Amino acid sequence: MATLIAAFHKYSGKEGDKLTLSKGELKDLLTAELGDIFGKTQDKTALDKIFKDLDANADGSVDFQEYVTLISCITMLCNDSFKKGK
């Protein structure tokens, strides 16, 4: 859990509010920290969709609660994959 929290704060605030991720910060986080899952996130359309889906309150940024939604979804997908592999 500490690693997931640290990853959020490592990227949040580089472009403004230190408690949220901008689209650029989210791209950097996905590429550097979750590149094995998301690839290098070069597809702007895919990034726009991920950002829009995460930005539940449509304020133009991803706060920690919205980020946790991403982590939860990834965890569920990994669990499904793990179950299929058994």
C-alpha positions as CSV (number, residue, x, y, z in Angstrom):
1,M,0.0,0.0,0.0
2,A,2.8,2.4,0.8
3,T,4.3,1.9,-2.6
4,L,1.0,2.8,-4.3
5,I,0.6,5.9,-2.2
6,A,4.2,6.9,-2.8
7,A,3.7,6.4,-6.5
8,F,0.8,8.8,-6.5
9,H,2.7,11.5,-4.6
10,K,5.8,11.0,-6.7
11,Y,3.9,12.3,-9.7
12,S,1.2,14.6,-8.3
13,G,2.0,18.2,-8.1
14,K,4.6,18.4,-10.8
15,E,2.3,20.5,-12.9
16,G,0.2,22.2,-10.3
17,D,-1.9,20.9,-7.3
18,K,0.2,18.6,-5.3
19,L,-2.8,16.5,-4.3
20,T,-4.0,15.7,-7.9
21,L,-2.6,14.2,-11.1
22,S,-2.9,16.2,-14.3
23,K,-3.2,14.2,-17.6
24,G,0.5,14.6,-18.1
25,E,1.4,13.4,-14.6
26,L,-1.0,10.4,-15.0
27,K,0.7,9.5,-18.3
28,D,4.1,9.7,-16.6
29,L,2.9,7.5,-13.7
30,L,1.3,4.9,-16.0
31,T,4.4,4.7,-18.2
32,A,7.0,4.6,-15.4
33,E,5.3,2.7,-12.7
34,L,2.7,0.6,-14.5
35,G,4.4,0.2,-17.9
36,D,4.2,-3.6,-17.8
37,I,0.4,-3.3,-17.7
38,F,-0.2,-0.2,-19.8
39,G,2.7,-0.3,-22.1
40,K,4.3,3.0,-22.8
41,T,1.0,4.8,-23.1
42,Q,1.8,6.5,-26.4
43,D,-1.8,6.2,-27.7
44,K,-3.3,9.6,-26.9
45,T,-6.8,8.4,-27.5
46,A,-6.4,5.6,-25.0
47,L,-4.8,8.0,-22.4
48,D,-7.6,10.5,-22.9
49,K,-10.2,7.7,-22.2
50,I,-8.4,6.5,-19.1
51,F,-8.1,10.0,-17.8
52,K,-11.8,10.8,-18.5
53,D,-12.9,7.5,-16.9
54,L,-10.9,8.2,-13.8
55,D,-11.9,11.9,-13.5
56,A,-15.3,11.0,-11.9
57,N,-16.0,14.6,-10.8
58,A,-14.9,16.0,-14.2
59,D,-12.7,18.6,-12.6
60,G,-9.8,18.1,-15.0
61,S,-7.6,16.2,-12.6
62,V,-7.3,12.8,-10.9
63,D,-7.3,13.0,-7.1
64,F,-6.2,10.2,-4.8
65,Q,-9.7,8.7,-4.5
66,E,-10.0,8.5,-8.3
67,Y,-6.5,7.1,-8.5
68,V,-7.5,4.3,-6.0
69,T,-10.3,3.4,-8.5
70,L,-7.6,2.7,-11.1
71,I,-5.6,0.6,-8.6
72,S,-8.7,-1.3,-7.7
73,C,-9.6,-2.1,-11.3
74,I,-6.1,-3.2,-12.1
75,T,-6.1,-5.4,-9.0
76,M,-9.4,-7.0,-10.0
77,L,-8.1,-7.7,-13.6
78,C,-4.9,-9.2,-12.2
79,N,-6.9,-11.4,-9.9
80,D,-9.1,-12.6,-12.8
81,S,-6.1,-13.4,-14.8
82,F,-4.5,-15.2,-11.9
83,K,-7.7,-17.3,-11.4
84,K,-7.8,-18.2,-15.1
85,G,-4.1,-19.3,-14.9
86,K,-4.8,-21.9,-12.3
